[in-house]
Amino acid sequence: MAVGDVVNGISGANAILDFQPAAGVECVITCTWGLLAGGQPLLYNGSNQTNAVNTATESPLYWNVKIFINNTNYLRIPAQGAGTRSGYTGLQIK
């Protein structure tokens, strides 16, 4: 992949969705989606995590965000519940 390429992914049903770019690659996530009950997108480093967006009040949710991620601090979207999928889209910036 190269700078400017689109990055995106869709989880399996009720599965955690992690996006961890390769070493030296940086991306910006511009939109994520899922269910409010399933949990918000997280910035994750393999052992610690923090909410990457503010809580919304409607479900399904589409978060228009700017989450900058790399190989150390990457995107995690928790499992969203039975039969439900989550996803993200963004761009590679480095």
LINFEN-V951124 format. One record per residue. RES is the residue in three letters. PHI is phi in whole degrees, -180 to 180 (* if undefined). Layout:
RES:PHI
RES:PHI
//
This chain:
MET:*
ALA:-133
VAL:-55
GLY:95
ASP:-71
VAL:-76
VAL:-119
ASN:-160
GLY:-163
ILE:-132
SER:-77
GLY:-75
ALA:-62
ASN:52
ALA:-124
ILE:-66
LEU:-115
ASP:-108
PHE:-128
GLN:-120
PRO:-63
ALA:-63
ALA:-56
GLY:86
VAL:-100
GLU:-126
CYS:-137
VAL:-118
ILE:-91
THR:-107
CYS:-157
THR:-131
TRP:-147
GLY:173
LEU:-112
LEU:-58
ALA:-68
GLY:-77
GLY:109
GLN:-82
PRO:-61
LEU:-123
LEU:-93
TYR:-132
ASN:-123
GLY:99
SER:-140
ASN:-119
GLN:-144
THR:-145
ASN:-60
ALA:-96
VAL:-139
ASN:-76
THR:-67
ALA:-104
THR:-118
GLU:-118
SER:-140
PRO:-70
LEU:-112
TYR:-125
TRP:-96
ASN:-86
VAL:-136
LYS:-132
ILE:-110
PHE:-91
ILE:-128
ASN:-148
ASN:-70
THR:-86
ASN:-119
TYR:-128
LEU:-87
ARG:-134
ILE:-116
PRO:-61
ALA:-56
GLN:-100
GLY:110
ALA:-53
GLY:73
THR:-107
ARG:-114
SER:-126
GLY:-167
TYR:-154
THR:-148
GLY:-178
LEU:-134
GLN:-81
ILE:-114
LYS:-152
//
